[in-house]
């Protein structure tokens, strides 16, 4: 009989001086890890065929794979067609309520959630205790690699309920041993103030609020609160995110929430390759692109009760397997954004973040306390780009600001902009994830 007690909800203690959370897996010989991946891939294929798991069994049939023994090397994975989010939606619609791509019945699962639906109909995710354990351990590797340790205070404002991100993050923090200071998304000034007040009492060691930092910064300025001085937050600068290549840290709640994490020495995020085969592929051929080149991010999860086989997230990824000075032997990944987030206007391909970075660097007066703008979706490449921009908190001459912003965007990005400069607090606010693009 297993022993029961409070220790079962958390992992064994580690020496805080050891460099890795899981040294055996994180420093495993690459050849040994490749064999582990192959064994786990065969196990996944066997389950798809034997149960059968309808959607993936059909994909394997298209590839002529009739047995796990047909997978003789990791390269054989490229024989298997990819699966997209639309495939999951279609499966759920044709086989309600949950589709025919599940490996376990609901009675064996302990958590359910759904995607945000920002790019279409939400899909449902179900997880067993084993699936959660893999996420918890993966997150713990990331937290430890960052130099964080149990006993520190972490704050975040991820939403929860059917959107699974908040609950997943909270449970991984508590599993690791952090004090989880979970505040509501700042959908209103009052909710933002509630969070700021608790931070004034209990300063977090690690803030994970970047997706809502605009709103918190703006409300803090109204209250006369300095998030850095009064709450212990790192200094917040508009345009300060994503100046370099973004590490590939997640494949989303529905796939692999904590697929990798950065270190303090080398670029990119170390991928947890014992629990996933992660590729950058040419969508035209399905084959891996050469290292150092961008391709579609494709993930095959391993050793889970509910897996995904060759799941194409339709996002840009790039990988680097050169040795890392830390001694961690997994490859490192970079994230290039969602292909659906790219816009085209007058022959210029860009993302809203490109505008944010440029204005944060070149026109700081419109970024105090936060940068607030929206652009009209240039459907069909409509030209010029229609954009609305608020003046900064200190005001300014709208005509002069408009001239400068138009010149900067033309010079730095190549965009011609039909710009309206409006008063502060004219545009709608978002409590979680900025909504920069609106319909005409």
C-alpha positions, 0 to 999 in steps of 0.5 A, a space after each residue: 500500500 502506498 503511504 499517504 501524506 502531504 508529501 504526495 502533492 509535491 516532489 522530493 526536495 533537491 539540493 538548491 545548489 544542483 544545476 538541474 531539476 532532473 539531471 538524469 534526463 536533462 543531461 542524458 546522452 543524445 543517442 540514449 535519448 533518441 532511443 528513448 524517443 523511438 521507444 515511446 513513439 512506437 508505444 504511441 503508434 501502438 496505442 493509436 492502432 490497437 485501441 484504436 484512436 480513430 483520427 490518428 489511426 486514419 493518419 497512420 493508415 494514410 502512411 501505410 503504418 499498420 504496426 508499431 514495428 513499422 516505425 524503425 527509426 525516428 526519421 519514420 515519423 515524417 511518413 505520418 501526415 500532420 494533424 492541425 487544429 482544424 482536424 481536431 475541430 472536425 473530429 469533435 464535430 463529427 464525433 461529439 462531444 469530444 471527438 475520436 482522437 482521445 486515448 482515455 475515457 472521461 472517467 479516467 481524467 481529472 481535468 478538462 479545459 478548452 482553448 480560448 477560441 481566438 483563432 476559431 471554435 474552441 477545442 476541449 483538452 482532457 488530462 489524466 493524473 499522469 498527463 498533469 504529472 508530466 506538465 508539473 515536472 516539465 514546469 519544474 525543470 523550467 523554474 529551476 533552470 531560471 534560478 528560482 527555488 521553492 519558497 519564493 513568491 510568484 504572482 500571475 493573473 492567468 484566467 481560469 475556469 474552462 480556459 485551462 491556463 490559470 489552473 495549470 500554471 497555479 498547480 505547477 507553481 504549487 507543485 514546485 513549492 512556490 507561494 502562488 499569489 494568483 490575482 484576477 485578470 485586470 479586466 477593470 480598474 478595480 480588479 487591477 487595483 485589487 492586485 496592486 494592493 496585495 502586491 504592496 503587502 506581499 512583494 512577489 519574487 517572480 511576476 508572471 504578468 507580462 500579458 496584462 502588464 499594460 493594464 497594471 502599469 496604467 492603473 498603477 500610474 493613476 493610483 500613484 503607485 510605482 510597481 518597481 519601487 512599491 511592489 518589487 516588480 522589474 522595471 516595465 518598458 514598452 517595447 521591451 519584449 521580444 527584441 531578440 529571438 523568442 524562446 520556444 517555451 510552450 505549445 499551448 495547453 491543448 498540446 504541451 504547456 511547458 515544452 521547454 524553458 530558457 537558461 541564463 547562458 545560451 539563447 533559446 529554450 531547452 526542449 524536454 525531448 524525453 516527453 516530446 519529439 519537436 520539429 520544424 518542418 516544411 509544410 509542403 513536404 512534411 520533412 524537417 527543415 535544416 537547423 537554423 531555418 524557420 519551419 512549422 512547429 510540429 509536436 508529438 507528445 510522448 509517454 502521456 495517457 492522452 497524446 498528440 501525433 504530429 500536431 502542427 501548431 501552424 506556428 514558426 519554430 527553429 532549433 539549435 542543437 549545438 552544445 550548451 555551456 550549461 551541460 544540458 544536452 537537449 536541443 534549444 528552440 525558438 518561436 517565431 509567432 503564429 502564422 495567422 498573426 502575420 498581416 500584410 499591407 502594401 506588400 509588407 508582412 508584419 506583426 503588431 508586435 513589430 509596431 510596438 517594438 518600434 514605437 517603444 524605442 523611437 517614440 517613448 512619449 506615447 508609451 507613458 505609462 503604456 502604449 495604446 493603439 489598434 490597427 484595422 485588419 488589412 484584409 486583402 492587403 488593404 493600403 495604407 494601414 489604418 491605425 489609431 493611437 492614443 497620446 501618452 499620459 502627458 499629452 502632446 500635440 496630436 499633429 506632431 505625434 502623428 507626423 513622427 509616428 508615420 515617419 518612424 513606421 515608414 522608415 523602420 518597417 516600411 509601412 504607410 499608415 493612415 493614422 488617427 491620434 486620439 485622446 488618452 483612454 479613448 480606445 478599449 482596454 484588455 485585461 489579458 492579452 492585448 487586442 491590437 487588431 480590430 475589424 473595419 
